Amino acid sequence: MFEVCTRCYMPNTRPHTPFDGGVCQACKNFDTRANVDWDNRLKELKAICDRHRSKDGYYDCMIPVSGGKDSYAIVYWLKEVMQMNPLLVKTGDPFTMTRAGMKNY
């Protein structure tokens, strides 16, 4: 039976999209953000970065990038905000990429 989320209108034709009471899983996950202690999460991330920060100028971490906005945001956050020196590794399927994603590579 065809169903759409009562909040965002995403259809249930998208693979692996469970609905609960007419609400899709993405909307339910979005609601949990209010319960996260973001200050504590940032402290945890800083501690992880500090543990793995290179002492000899080499790469601190590796980030798989597809050229999309999520990859770009992660690279920006780790490089500019957390002051890490990441090695970027190209991933993805070139046949399904957008022109913008290809340009971002």
C-alpha distance (Angstrom), angle and dihedral (degrees) to the residues before:
residue distance angle dihedral
M1 . . .
F2 3.81 . .
E3 3.81 113.4 .
V4 3.82 135.8 171.1
C5 3.79 128.1 -158.0
T6 3.78 110.9 -97.8
R7 3.80 90.2 -138.0
C8 3.82 108.9 38.4
Y9 3.82 101.3 13.1
M10 3.81 94.4 -126.6
P11 3.82 107.8 159.3
N12 3.77 123.1 -125.4
T13 3.80 87.7 -124.3
R14 3.80 88.0 87.3
P15 3.83 107.1 98.7
H16 3.81 118.3 -105.2
T17 3.81 94.9 8.4
P18 3.80 108.1 137.8
F19 3.79 119.8 -163.7
D20 3.79 126.0 -149.1
G21 3.77 117.9 -170.7
G22 3.79 90.8 -17.8
V23 3.82 93.8 -53.1
C24 3.82 122.0 112.6
Q25 3.80 123.5 -128.4
A26 3.83 92.4 -110.6
C27 3.82 91.4 59.3
K28 3.81 91.5 45.6
N29 3.82 90.2 51.5
F30 3.80 90.7 48.6
D31 3.81 89.4 56.7
T32 3.82 91.7 58.4
R33 3.83 91.1 64.1
A34 3.81 89.8 81.7
N35 3.82 89.5 63.2
V36 3.81 95.9 53.7
D37 3.79 120.5 103.7
W38 3.81 95.4 -136.1
D39 3.82 95.0 -177.2
N40 3.79 90.5 56.0
R41 3.82 91.5 45.9
L42 3.82 89.8 53.5
K43 3.82 90.5 51.2
E44 3.79 89.7 51.1
L45 3.80 91.4 49.8
K46 3.81 91.6 49.3
A47 3.81 90.2 50.8
I48 3.81 91.3 50.8
C49 3.81 91.5 48.4
D50 3.80 91.6 48.2
R51 3.82 91.0 51.1
H52 3.79 91.7 53.1
R53 3.79 100.3 36.8
S54 3.81 110.4 125.8
K55 3.79 116.5 -116.0
D56 3.81 94.2 -163.6
G57 3.81 102.4 50.9
Y58 3.79 97.1 -99.3
Y59 3.77 125.5 122.8
D60 3.79 117.9 -57.2
C61 3.78 96.7 -159.1
M62 3.79 144.1 -10.0
I63 3.81 123.7 -116.5
P64 3.81 122.8 -167.1
V65 3.81 107.5 -140.2
S66 3.78 130.5 -166.6
G67 3.79 98.3 -177.2
G68 3.80 92.2 -107.9
K69 3.78 130.0 121.5
D70 3.82 94.9 -94.8
S71 3.81 92.2 55.1
Y72 3.78 90.8 45.6
A73 3.81 91.8 51.4
I74 3.82 92.9 49.3
V75 3.80 92.4 48.5
Y76 3.80 91.7 48.2
W77 3.80 92.7 47.8
L78 3.81 95.6 48.8
K79 3.82 96.6 39.2
E80 3.81 102.7 39.1
V81 3.80 104.9 24.0
M82 3.81 102.5 31.5
Q83 3.84 93.7 32.8
M84 3.80 93.1 -131.8
N85 3.81 124.2 152.5
P86 3.82 102.9 -133.1
L87 3.78 128.8 -169.8
L88 3.81 107.0 -137.5
V89 3.79 116.7 -144.5
K90 3.79 119.3 -164.9
T91 3.78 113.8 -126.0
G92 3.75 135.3 166.0
D93 3.75 143.5 73.6
P94 3.83 111.1 -68.9
F95 3.80 90.8 -156.2
T96 3.81 94.1 64.6
M97 3.81 98.5 39.6
T98 3.75 124.3 118.2
R99 3.80 120.7 -127.2
A100 3.81 89.3 -109.7
G101 3.82 90.8 53.2
M102 3.80 91.1 50.6
K103 3.82 90.9 49.0
N104 3.82 90.9 50.0
Y105 3.78 90.5 56.8
